[in-house]
Amino acid sequence: MAIERTLSILKPDATERNLTGKINTVFETNGLRIIAQKRTRLSRLQAGQFYAVHKERPFFGELVEYMVSAPVVVQVLEGENAVAKNRDLMGATNPENAAEGTIRKMFAENIERNSVHGSDSLENAAEEIRFFFSGTELVG
């Protein structure tokens, strides 16, 4: 199995409710290491650039406003098949459809306030990691 890196964001609803440690425990107990991490408040420009892939979708403006509403924790997870593992641990975007034991089932408030973001491919993971971190900040 390949050792991979993926981006994880603990979204505003998670930081507002002080769930950072609980969510990171799920990652770490399932074989993912946090090799870079920072708590930050995104600007509207940063949020818009990061989620530009959704720019034409009707929820884009609300997504940007939500992502700037409170601090987020951006982090890089490393481990075997990290992209797929992280997506499995997060669960379905809509917490009503998420499997028991997944982060979204346990912590998300609803489909919009779903606590976490994770890269959906190795290519996007590399791009998303570069968006938030310089190479010297990755200390795995």
N, C-alpha and C positions, 0 to 999 in steps of 0.2 A: 504494500500500500504506500501511496505517495504522501510525504509530508507536505502540507500546503499551508498557505496563509489566507485569511479572509478578514474582511472588515465587519465589525459589529458596532452598532450604535444603540446605546440605551437611551431611548427617546424621552421627551419631556415628562410624560405621565409616569415613567419609571423613576426619574430623578426626583420629581415632586413628591412622590410617595416613599422615597428613601429605600428603593428596592435594588440598588446597585449591587450590594453584597450578595443578596439572595439570588439574583440572576447570575452573577459571576460564579457563584457556587455551582449552579447547574452546568455551566461550561466546564469548569475545572474538574468536577467529579465525573465528567463524561470524556475526559482525555484531551481537552483543549487547554492550551497554555495561553495566558495573556502576556504578549511580548511587547506591547506598547499600549499606553492608555493615557487619556487626558480628558478632563472635564472642561467644557467650553460652552459658550453661548454663541450659537451661529447668528451671523447677520442675515438679513433678507437676501443679500447678494449671494452669500455662500450657500444658503439653503436652495435658492433658485438655481444656482449652477449645479449643485449636487443632484438635484432632482429634475434637471432639464429634460430628461427622457420622458417625463410626464407633462411637459409644458402645454401640450394641446389637450390634455384631459380636463374634464370639468372640475376635478377636485384639486388641481394644481395649486391654486391660490390658497385654499384652506390648508393644504399640506405644508406649504411654506410658512403660513402664519402659525400653525401648530409647532413646527420645528424651531421657530424662534421664540416661542412663548416661555420657555424655561431652559435651563442648562441641559446639555446632553453629555453623555460619556461616549467618546469615540475610542475604539480599541482594535487592536489586531490580535486575532486568535490564530494559533498555530497548532497543528496536529495532523494525524492521519486523516486524509480526505476531509479536511477542515470545512470546505465549502458545503458539501453535502451534510456533514455531521451538524454543522451549525444550523442549517435550514431544517433538518429533522428536529433538533432541539427547540427551535423557535415555534414550530407548528404552523398551521394554516393562518393566513393573514386575518381571517375572521375568527376570533376566538371561539365563537359558537361551533365552528367546524374543526377546531383544533383537537388533536388527540389528548387524552388524559396524560398528565405529567409533562406536557410541553410548556415552555415559558409563556406563550400566549394564553393557553388554557388556564394556567395558574395566576397570571398577573395582568393580562390585558383587560382594559375596561370595555372596549368595543373595537369595531373594525378600524376606526380612525385612530384611536388611542390604544395602539396594540403593542406598546412597550419596547419593541426591538426592531432593528433593521439588520439584515445580513446580505452580503453579496450573493448574487445568483449564479455566478460562474467564476472560473479562475481568471478569465480576462477582465471581467468587471471588478473582481477583488483587487487585482493589481492596480487598476485605475483608481478605484476608491481609496485604497491605502495611500497611494501617492497624493491624492487630494488633501489628506489630513496629516500625513507624516513624511518627514524626510528619512532617508535611509539610515542616518545615524540614530534615529529615535527607535528603531526596531532592534531590540536587545534580547533576542531569543536565545 
